[in-house]
Amino acid sequence: MRNFIWSFFAFFCLMSASFSQTKDIEKGTYLSTNKGQKIKLNLLDEDKYELVFYSGGYKIKGDSLVFSQSKTADESFNLTFKNDKKAKKIKIKFLDPSYYSFFIGTQNGSGEVEYQRISDIKTKADPEWKNIDLDFEIEKADYLYLVYEGYDVAAKIYKYALPKDVSEITIKYDYNVLGDLKISGFYDKKTNELKISGPGGKDPIVFLNEKNTPPIADTPNVTPIEKQTIEKWTYPGKDAYTTGDYGAEAAVDSAGTVVEAYASPKIDFKFKIENNLKDAIAATKNAQTKFLVVYSDSKNASAKADFDAFVKEQEVQVGYNMYDVYDPQYDIFNYYLATADDKKWLKTNKLGDSPNVIVLNGDGDVLTSAKSTLNDQKSKFNYYDDFCKKVQRANAFYTFNKVVKNKKATDADLVSAFNRAAVLELPYDYDSAYVVAAEPNNTVDFKLNNASLDKKEVLQTWKKLIEAHQKDAAPNMLLVSTILKEIKNQGFYKQFFKEDRILNDADFLSIDYLIKHYDAIEKANTQVENPTYEVAKTGNLSTEISSALQMNSYVSQEGVAGSASQDKIISIYKKLIAAGKGGFDCYKNYFAYLSQDSETSTNDTTYLKEFSAYYDTYLSAEKGNVIEKLDNMYATIDPNSEYSYGGWNSFKDYHSNLANSAAWSVVLKPENSNFIKKAINWSEYSLVVTKNNPYYLDTLAQLYYKDGQKEKAVETQKKALQYSATVYEGETLNDMKEVLEKMQNGTY
C-alpha cells in the first residue's frame, strides 16, 4: 500500500509542475486513455486537482468503514455496439491490440466455436502492419468469444451474446494497472477526520468531509454471459504452446466482468406491477415464458422504496438489452412486492419474511428462494447471468415431471413440457449447470435442484406422443421445434440425462412427420416474427434433417445402429430427394453416409447410383458451363452451411473432390465396372473444376485404360507425373510411376 500511494503522489507532483508552465490547458475533468482502469483527473480553480481512481460501496460498523469496489481490478474487454438491420456482416474495430495475445471466435446456436488468431487476421487485412488499430469483418453470429492468452499460457475467455441487428463492434482490452485495493477506514471524532489505510493500518490517508457533492449517474452495462480462465487453452488449428520458463495456473472460474457500453437503449421498457399475488401469477402464466420474483420484507419500512428502485434499475437494463425493439427473450422476470394479505401464502409455503426473495413459475410453483434483500440478488436477474438459465432449466425439469405424473395432462401439456426442456441452451459444464447449490446452512443464496427422471418413462411418453400426431392435418410447430432439437441430440434427452443417443423408431416417425408437413412447416417458419424461445425459427428443413442423420452416424460408429437403422437412414434421404427437397447439404451428408458404408463393402452400387443422379441433375457439362452452374448452386445454399462459411473455393473444391472420389471407387473395385463410362465423365469434370490436379489425372488415366483407350491413358498418366510436384507422399508417387510403366508395357 505504501509503495502504491507514494508512487502516485510522485507521479502527480511531476504533473503539477508541468501544468504550471502551460497556460493553454483548460480546467475540467479528464479521463485516462492509457491501457488500464479509467482514472479521473479533475483540474479545479486556483490550480488545484482531484485524482479519482477507485469507486464502490461501503458498510459502516461502529466507527469503522469496510469498502467494496464497484469494479474489480480485472483485465477485461470493453465493447461498444452499433446496430443496423440492413447489415449483412459485422464490422470489427479492435483498438490497439497486442496481436499475438488475442483470439476472436464466433458461434451460432450451440454449434462449434470458430476461432481465429488476431495476428493472422492482421497479416491478411494489413500485411505491412501500418495501422495501430485493426479493422475487419466477420459473418453474422449469435455469440462472440474474445480470448486473451497471457504469458502464463492461461487463457481468459469471454463470451458475449450479440444483438440480432448488430452491425459494428468496437473492442478494446483494458489491462489491469492498479491492482485490487484492500482498504479500510475509521472516523476520528476528535479531529473529524476519516482515515483510510491498507492492511495493518500503516500510513493512513486522511480525508475531510465535503458536502453537496453531485451524484454520479449510473451507466448501463453489458456483461459477458460466461467468463473463465483455462490453462493451455487450444482449438483445432491453433499453434502448439511454447511455455519456456513460464508456469501455468490451474483453470479458475471467475465472475463475469462488467464491460462498459456507450450506446443508450432506444426502448422505454416498463414492467407491469400487479396489486396482488393472484394477478401477478396470472400475468406470469399468460406470458408463458416468464417467472415471477416475489419480494417479502414486511419488517423493513423502506421495502417499498427499495423495491421500486430495484424495478426501475431492471427496466433500464432490460431496455438496454433490447436496445431498439421489444424482444421477449430478454423479458424473463415479473416482479411483485408481497403485502400483509400474503402472510397466509408465505406460511403455507414455509417461507420466511425478513427478508425473502422467492421465484415462482407461471403455475405459482415455488422454484427457489433466498433469505436476502432483493438488491443483494439483483445481479442474478440479469439476462446474461447463469442464474436465469438455471431457473429455466429447473422449471423445465419440474414442469415435465409434474405433467408426466399427472394422468389428466392434455396433449398440449405434454408437447409444451417436452418443448420447454428441448429448447434450453445446452450448458457448457453439466455438473455446475444443472444445480445451483447454496453453501451448507446458507439461506441467503438460491438453491435449485432438478427433478430425477426415468429414461424409460421419458422415451415411452415421447413415442406415444409422436404416434398420436401421425395423422395431424397441419403441423404442430411446438412439436416441430422439439423434434428438430431431439433428432440432433440437442433436445430433452440430452438435457435430462446428459448423454447422446442414436435414432430410434420414434425419431424416424418424427422425421416422417417433418417430411409429411415439409411445405407447411417452411411456410409457417417464414411467418414467425419475434419468436419466443418456445417457437424458435428453424433453418432450412432439409439441411436440419440431413445434419441430424449425419450426426447420428457419428454417434453410432461403434456399430450400435445396425443394418435396420442404416436402411431407415437411407430411406429418409431418398424420401427427401424424391420429394424434391434434396438440396446441397442433404446430398453432401447423404454421400458422406454412403461413402462410410462403401469402405467396408465390395459393392458401391447404391452410392454410385445416387451420385450419378446428383451429377446428372446439378453438375453435368451437358447443361451448361460447369463453373457457372456451381456458382448458381452456391448462391442458393443454406447460409448456415459449413460451405457457406468456407466460401466459394471450398464449395468448388468439394465438388471436384467428390467427383474424383466417386470415379476412383470405380478404379478400385471390379464390381463397379458397369460405371466406367460414367466415371470417365465424373473424372473429366473434376479436372475442369480443378485443372491439372495430379491425383485426378491419375484417376482419369486408369479409367481410360480400363475403357480400352490405352494411348489416351498413357498420355494422361504422363501428364499426372508432369504435375506431380504437389504429390508429397512417396508411396503414391511411386505407384503413379509404376502404373505408367505397366500401361506402356501392357501389364496394367
PyMOL commands that set and color helices and strands:
alter all, ss='L'
color gray80, all
select helices_A, chain A and resi 2-20+45-47+99-101+118-125+277-287+303-322+328-330+340-348+375-381+386-405+411-422+430-433+455-468+477-487+492-497+505-516+518-527+533-535+541-555+562-578+584-598+605-619+621-623+626-634+642-646+648-668+670-689+694-706+710-722+724-726+730-745
alter helices_A, ss='H'
color red, helices_A
select strands_A, chain A and resi 28-31+40-43+49-52+56-61+64-69+76-83+89-94+102-107+114-117+134-139+143-149+154-161+166-174+184-188+193-197+205-207+221-222+226-231+252-253+259-260+291-296+333-337+356-360+366-370
alter strands_A, ss='S'
color yellow, strands_A
deselect
rebuild
show_as cartoon
